[in-house]
């Protein structure tokens, strides 16, 4: 279900904890699984976590699948439903909203022809609103695929980022 490289990365996460506390590695293990799926999936359905993947990771870590599912469904960094190749999450909490976060989200939506919570027809981009990303001083901020933080997202910066991702 996961590559040998991903399993080795999960093993590295597990090695950080005593055997009776392996459940502490579940966040990292799910992230590793999601990164692999995002990088190797050919369709939006293949680029998210599903029940089979979560159960596999839980069993590998040695915890009940329901415990892994609770983590995966609690945090919005785990994609539980199909998303585009590029998941664009714009912070729209109050500090970012006051600095143009909402406007940035709407501008991205206009550029891509989608609304918040939607994916482009070609499956390339998904646009989401996000909770605080801890970068209020850099507002508005955009997170690409949960890993790449982009700061000061003016219209020009958004145009540049979208061109890079094309």
N, C-alpha and C positions, 0 to 999 in steps of 0.2 A: 504494500500500500504506500510506503514511503521508501525513498532511495536509501542506499547504504550511507551516503553522506549525511542525510538528514538524521538517520538513526544514530550516527556517530555524534552529531551535534546534541541530540537528546541525551545520549550517554554522558556527554560532557556536563550538561545541566544536572543530571542525576548525581554525578560525582561530587557536586557541591553540597550534598545533603546526606545525613545519616540514612541508612536503609529504611528506618521506621518513619522518616519524614519526606519520602520521595514525592508525596502529594504537593510539596512546596515547589516542585519543578514543573508543575502542570502548565503554568502560564507560559513559560519559555518553550515547553514542548509543543503546545498548541500554536505558538507563534512560528516555530520552525516548520510545522506541518503546513500552516497557511502560506508561508513564504514559498515553500516548494510548490504548492498547488497554484499560487499566483504566477510563478515563473514557468511552470510546465503546462498549465491548463490551456487548452485551445478554445474553450467556450466559457462564457460566464459561469455556467454550472460547475465547471471543473476548477474554477478559481476561487472557490469558497470552501468552508468546512461543512461537512454534512455529518449525519449521525454515524455513518460507517467509519469515517476518518476519526471522529472524536472517540468512538469506542475503541478503535485500534490504538490510538495514542494513550487512552486511559489504561488499557490492558498492558501496553508496553511499559508505562510508568508504574503500574501495579496498584491502581486505585479503581474504585467503582466507576463505571462509565457515567453514572448520574452526577458524580462529583465533578468530572471534567465538563459535562454538559452545563452544569450550573455556572462554571467559570466562563465558558464560551458564550453563554447567552447573557451574562451580566455585563461584560465589558464590550464596548462598541468597537474595539480594535479587531475583534474576531468577526470576519464576514460569514454570517450564517445563511445568507441568501446570495444569489448571483450578483456580482458587481462587474463593472467594466475592467478592462486591463489596467486602467488608471483610476483609482478611487481618489477623488478630490474632496477633501473634507475642509470646509471653511468654518473657522470659529465665529460664531455669532452671539456669544455671550456678551453681556453689557459692555465691558471695556473694549472689546473688539468691535462691537456694533457701533459704539460712539466714535470709533476711529475708521469706520467704513466697512466693517466686516459684512454686514447685510448687503450693502451695495456691491461689494466684491462678489458675493455669492450670486446675486442677481445678474451681474455682468457676465460671469462665467456661464451661467445658464443661458443667457442671450447668445453668447458666442457659440455655444454648443447646441443650441436649439432644444434644451431640456430644462425641466424644473428641478427643484431640490428633491432628492429622493428618486430621481430617474436616471436611466442609462441611455446613452445614445444608441440609435438603431444598429450601428455597426459593432456595438459591444465594447467600444474603446474607452469611454469615459462614464463614470458614475459621479454625480454631484450630491454631496451630503452636507448637512449642517453638523457641526461638532460642538462638544462642550469645551470648556476652558482647556487650552493646551499649554498653559503656563508661560506664555510669551506675550503678555499684554503690552509690554513696551515696544514690541515689534509689530503691532497690529496695523492693518489686518493680516492675519496669518492663514496659511493654507498648508494642509498636510497631504502629501502624495503617498498613497499606499501605506499609510500608517508609519512611514519611516523617514521621509524627506520633508523637513519643515522649511517652508518658504515664508520669508518675512517681508513686511512692507509691500503688500500686494496691491499696488496701484493698477490702473488699467493697462499701463505700459508693461508692468511686471507680469501681469496675467497674460497679456498677449505673447510675451517672450516665453513664458513657461509653457503655454499651450503649444507654441511652435516647436519647442524642444521635445515635447511629448508626441507630436505628430510623427 
